[in-house]
Amino acid sequence: MYVADASRSLSNLILAGALAFSVVGAAPAHADGSVNTGYFGGVAIMGYDPVAYFTDGKAVKGSEKIAYDWLGTPWNFASDEHRKMFMSEPVKYAPQYGGYCVGEVSLDSVTVNVDPEAFKIIDGKLYLAYDKPDMENIAAHADDVLPKAEAAWPAVKARLERDQIN
């Protein structure tokens, strides 16, 4: 009886591991894979206002009542003025690399979980990271990290689009 219980436990463990890998290893669901909406959020930058990073110099939560759909993904804003600014120049305000962690992209990988408060504007572009210490490290080594991220992004983006969950 003990062997059967151990076998069943092992089977359950393998099944649980496979399920966990499929959730953790999966790309987030969104229009084309190029905009990070997280695993469960369905909105860019976890609902933070992309324009506020530039105008307010800080992360500001947007409102789903003041939203704009771009690249098949909702973007939330703190004010109608910010929404209009984004609508007129979305590429200017959208985070680089679809809002994925710039450090991970530089390593030819992605992490879906970013901290919207872990950001830097470098040379007029918004970058997000996994957490604040990671962003401080990235900013300190921007001359090395950013070119690597730029070179890796086309392949990373192609994998995201290919592996997208519908």
Residue pairs with C-beta under 8 A, 6 or more apart in sequence:
23 39
26 39
26 163
26 165
27 33
27 110
27 112
27 159
27 160
27 163
27 164
27 165
28 36
28 37
28 38
28 39
28 112
28 165
29 37
29 42
29 164
29 165
29 166
30 36
30 37
30 42
30 72
30 73
30 164
31 71
31 72
31 73
32 71
32 72
32 161
32 164
33 98
33 157
33 159
33 160
33 161
33 162
33 163
33 164
34 71
34 98
34 157
34 160
34 161
35 44
35 71
35 72
35 73
35 98
35 99
36 44
36 45
36 98
36 99
36 100
36 110
36 112
36 114
37 43
37 44
37 73
38 46
38 112
38 113
39 112
39 113
41 47
42 74
43 64
43 67
43 73
43 74
43 75
43 76
44 50
44 70
44 73
44 74
44 75
44 76
44 94
44 99
45 75
45 95
45 99
45 114
45 116
45 128
46 114
46 116
47 61
47 62
47 64
47 76
48 59
48 60
48 61
48 62
48 76
48 116
49 60
49 61
49 62
49 76
49 77
49 78
49 79
49 82
50 75
50 77
50 86
50 93
50 94
50 95
50 126
51 77
51 78
51 82
51 83
51 85
51 86
51 93
52 58
52 59
52 60
52 62
52 77
52 78
52 82
53 59
53 93
53 119
53 121
53 126
54 93
54 121
54 126
55 82
55 85
58 117
59 116
59 117
59 119
60 78
61 76
61 78
62 75
62 76
62 77
62 78
62 82
63 76
63 77
63 78
64 74
64 76
66 76
66 77
66 78
66 79
66 80
66 82
66 83
67 74
67 75
67 76
67 77
67 83
68 74
68 75
68 77
68 83
68 86
68 87
69 75
70 86
70 90
70 94
75 86
75 90
75 94
77 83
77 86
85 93
86 93
86 94
92 124
93 126
94 126
95 119
95 126
95 127
95 128
96 102
96 125
96 126
96 127
96 149
97 105
97 127
97 149
97 153
97 156
97 157
98 157
98 160
99 114
99 128
100 110
100 111
100 112
100 114
100 128
100 156
101 110
101 111
101 114
101 128
101 129
101 130
101 134
102 127
102 128
102 129
102 138
102 145
102 146
102 149
103 129
103 130
103 134
103 135
103 137
103 138
103 145
103 149
104 110
104 111
104 130
105 149
105 152
105 153
105 156
106 138
106 145
106 146
106 148
106 149
106 152
107 148
107 152
108 152
108 155
108 156
109 156
110 156
110 160
111 130
113 130
114 128
114 129
114 130
115 128
115 129
115 130
115 131
115 132
116 128
117 132
118 128
118 129
118 130
118 131
118 132
118 134
118 135
119 126
119 127
119 128
119 129
119 135
120 126
120 127
120 129
120 135
120 138
120 139
121 127
122 139
122 142
122 146
127 135
127 138
127 146
128 135
129 135
129 138
138 145
